[in-house]
Amino acid sequence: MRNIKNEMKLEFLSKSANEAFARISIAAFASQLDPTIEEIADIKTSVSEAVTNSIIHAYPNKEGIVKIRAVLYEDEIEIEISDTGIGIENVNEAKAPLFTTKGNLERSGMGFTIMDNFMDNLKVESIVGLGTKITMGKKIKKIKDENTY
């Protein structure tokens, strides 16, 4: 079992204004691992995509709760974003590039593809009528000090 360095949980309403709040909160939390600017950008973008999916797709025509749990290990952050919305009928289809159920909103259908490319691992679990949980992780590469021999 890996040693947990720190852990946080966050809950908020599925309002689009909260996407930036989630992104910044996770970036601040991840900063404890001393990531590069690129690693932080990857994490922020992936969190934005996952939270936006919950806000737009999970709760059509109503508000619900989006939950985030993040765990820091020695060299990795694991982020879990979940909702109790309508769920995804076919996860494999939803993960396909350019697939969207909201074409009228000019959505690109690249959310899962972006998460998959920017993070080291991605797992999507969903049950129709009960909600969706996205778990993703990113290794933080330690930069060697130039003075170390």
QUITA-V371856 format. One record per residue. N is the residue number from 0. RES is the residue in three letters. PHI is phi as a letter, one per 30 degrees, with the letter a starting at -180 (none if undefined). PSI is psi as a letter, one per 40 degrees, with the letter a starting at -180 (* if undefined). Layout:
N | RES | PHI | PSI
N | RES | PHI | PSI
This chain:
0 | MET | none | h
1 | ARG | d | i
2 | ASN | d | h
3 | ILE | d | h
4 | LYS | d | d
5 | ASN | a | i
6 | GLU | b | i
7 | MET | b | i
8 | LYS | b | i
9 | LEU | b | h
10 | GLU | b | i
11 | PHE | a | i
12 | LEU | d | i
13 | SER | d | g
14 | LYS | c | h
15 | SER | e | d
16 | ALA | d | d
17 | ASN | d | e
18 | GLU | d | d
19 | ALA | d | d
20 | PHE | e | d
21 | ALA | d | d
22 | ARG | d | d
23 | ILE | d | d
24 | SER | d | d
25 | ILE | d | d
26 | ALA | d | d
27 | ALA | d | d
28 | PHE | d | d
29 | ALA | d | d
30 | SER | d | e
31 | GLN | d | d
32 | LEU | c | e
33 | ASP | h | f
34 | PRO | d | i
35 | THR | d | i
36 | ILE | d | d
37 | GLU | d | d
38 | GLU | d | d
39 | ILE | d | d
40 | ALA | d | d
41 | ASP | d | d
42 | ILE | d | d
43 | LYS | d | d
44 | THR | d | d
45 | SER | d | d
46 | VAL | d | d
47 | SER | e | d
48 | GLU | d | d
49 | ALA | d | d
50 | VAL | d | d
51 | THR | d | d
52 | ASN | e | d
53 | SER | d | d
54 | ILE | d | d
55 | ILE | d | d
56 | HIS | c | d
57 | ALA | d | d
58 | TYR | b | g
59 | PRO | d | h
60 | ASN | i | e
61 | LYS | a | i
62 | GLU | c | i
63 | GLY | b | a
64 | ILE | c | h
65 | VAL | c | h
66 | LYS | c | i
67 | ILE | b | h
68 | ARG | b | h
69 | ALA | b | h
70 | VAL | b | h
71 | LEU | c | h
72 | TYR | c | a
73 | GLU | e | d
74 | ASP | b | f
75 | GLU | a | i
76 | ILE | c | h
77 | GLU | c | h
78 | ILE | b | h
79 | GLU | c | h
80 | ILE | b | h
81 | SER | b | i
82 | ASP | b | i
83 | THR | c | f
84 | GLY | d | a
85 | ILE | d | e
86 | GLY | i | i
87 | ILE | c | h
88 | GLU | d | d
89 | ASN | b | g
90 | VAL | d | d
91 | ASN | d | d
92 | GLU | d | d
93 | ALA | d | d
94 | LYS | d | e
95 | ALA | d | h
96 | PRO | e | h
97 | LEU | i | e
98 | PHE | d | h
99 | THR | b | i
100 | THR | c | e
101 | LYS | b | f
102 | GLY | e | d
103 | ASN | d | e
104 | LEU | c | e
105 | GLU | h | f
106 | ARG | d | i
107 | SER | d | d
108 | GLY | i | f
109 | MET | c | e
110 | GLY | e | d
111 | PHE | d | d
112 | THR | d | d
113 | ILE | d | d
114 | MET | e | d
115 | ASP | d | d
116 | ASN | d | d
117 | PHE | d | d
118 | MET | c | i
119 | ASP | d | d
120 | ASN | b | i
121 | LEU | b | h
122 | LYS | b | h
123 | VAL | c | h
124 | GLU | b | h
125 | SER | a | i
126 | ILE | b | h
127 | VAL | e | h
128 | GLY | i | e
129 | LEU | c | d
130 | GLY | k | a
131 | THR | b | i
132 | LYS | b | h
133 | ILE | c | h
134 | THR | c | h
135 | MET | b | i
136 | GLY | b | i
137 | LYS | b | h
138 | LYS | d | h
139 | ILE | c | h
140 | LYS | d | h
141 | LYS | d | h
142 | ILE | d | h
143 | LYS | d | h
144 | ASP | d | h
145 | GLU | d | d
146 | ASN | d | e
147 | THR | d | h
148 | TYR | c | *
